């Protein structure tokens, strides 16, 4: 999966919400895998750094990019995790983005 520019005419609610979440993460929001209820072998102290959509804009798959810091402050290899509705709602709540709607 690679990052690529999306046409400015492509706009969906989901993509707008992902952009808002990434902006909040850039401003300092640091939810962890544990606080978001993500298991599946992802360390609980891994911090969500950004979200990345993939697939069709009308219904994208959303991946979270998590990293862990070592005791020396070094950031480890990023972990890519597919996120689901429950986790997306938790991220929006943790980032105080109350107007977000995920799922039906």
C-alpha positions as CSV (number, residue, x, y, z in Angstrom):
1,X,0.0,0.0,0.0
2,X,1.4,3.4,-1.0
3,X,0.3,6.9,-0.3
4,X,-0.9,8.8,-3.4
5,X,-2.6,12.0,-4.1
6,X,-6.4,11.8,-4.5
7,X,-8.2,13.9,-7.1
8,X,-9.6,17.0,-5.4
9,X,-13.0,16.1,-6.9
10,X,-13.0,12.9,-4.9
11,X,-14.7,13.6,-1.6
12,X,-16.6,11.4,0.7
13,X,-17.6,11.7,4.3
14,X,-15.2,8.9,5.3
15,X,-12.2,10.5,3.6
16,X,-13.1,13.9,5.2
17,X,-13.3,12.2,8.6
18,X,-9.9,10.5,8.1
19,X,-8.4,13.8,7.1
20,X,-9.8,15.4,10.3
21,X,-8.4,12.5,12.4
22,X,-5.0,12.8,10.9
23,X,-5.0,16.5,11.6
24,X,-5.9,15.8,15.2
25,X,-3.1,13.2,15.5
26,X,-0.7,15.8,14.0
27,X,-1.7,18.2,16.7
28,X,-0.7,15.8,19.4
29,X,-3.5,13.2,19.9
30,X,-1.8,9.9,20.8
31,X,-4.3,7.1,21.3
32,X,-2.7,3.7,22.0
33,X,-3.7,0.3,20.7
34,X,-4.9,-0.6,24.2
35,X,-7.1,2.4,24.6
36,X,-8.7,1.7,21.2
37,X,-9.3,-2.0,21.9
38,X,-6.9,-3.3,19.3
39,X,-5.5,-6.7,20.0
40,X,-4.4,-9.3,17.4
41,X,-0.7,-9.2,18.4
42,X,-0.5,-5.4,18.4
43,X,1.4,-4.2,21.6
44,X,-0.9,-2.2,23.8
45,X,1.5,0.7,24.1
46,X,1.8,1.1,20.3
47,X,0.7,4.7,19.5
48,X,-1.5,5.6,16.5
49,X,0.4,8.0,14.3
50,X,-1.9,8.3,11.3
51,X,-4.6,6.8,9.3
52,X,-4.4,5.7,5.7
53,X,-7.4,4.9,3.4
54,X,-7.2,2.3,0.7
55,X,-9.7,1.1,-1.9
56,X,-12.7,2.9,-3.3
57,X,-13.4,6.4,-1.9
58,X,-17.0,5.6,-1.3
59,X,-16.2,2.8,1.1
60,X,-12.5,2.8,1.9
61,X,-10.5,0.3,4.0
62,X,-8.9,2.2,6.8
63,X,-5.5,1.3,8.2
64,X,-3.9,2.7,11.3
65,X,-0.2,3.2,11.4
66,X,1.1,2.5,14.9
67,X,4.7,2.8,16.3
68,X,6.3,2.0,19.6
69,X,9.1,4.0,21.3
70,X,11.9,2.2,22.9
71,X,13.4,3.2,26.2
72,X,16.0,5.3,24.3
73,X,13.3,7.2,22.5
74,X,13.8,5.5,19.2
75,X,10.7,4.9,17.2
76,X,10.4,1.3,16.0
77,X,9.1,-0.1,12.7
78,X,5.6,1.0,11.9
79,X,2.8,-1.5,12.4
80,X,0.0,-1.4,9.8
81,X,-3.4,-2.4,11.3
82,X,-6.7,-2.7,9.5
83,X,-9.3,-0.8,11.5
84,X,-13.0,-1.5,11.8
85,X,-16.1,0.5,12.8
86,X,-15.6,0.0,16.5
87,X,-12.0,1.2,16.5
88,X,-12.8,4.2,14.2
89,X,-15.5,5.3,16.6
90,X,-13.1,4.9,19.5
91,X,-10.5,7.0,17.7
92,X,-13.0,9.8,16.9
93,X,-14.1,9.8,20.6
94,X,-10.5,9.9,21.9
95,X,-9.7,12.8,19.5
96,X,-12.9,14.6,20.5
97,X,-14.3,14.5,17.0
98,X,-17.9,14.1,18.1
99,X,-19.6,14.8,14.7
100,X,-18.0,11.8,13.1
101,X,-20.3,8.9,12.0
102,X,-18.9,5.5,11.4
103,X,-21.0,2.6,10.2
104,X,-24.7,2.6,10.1
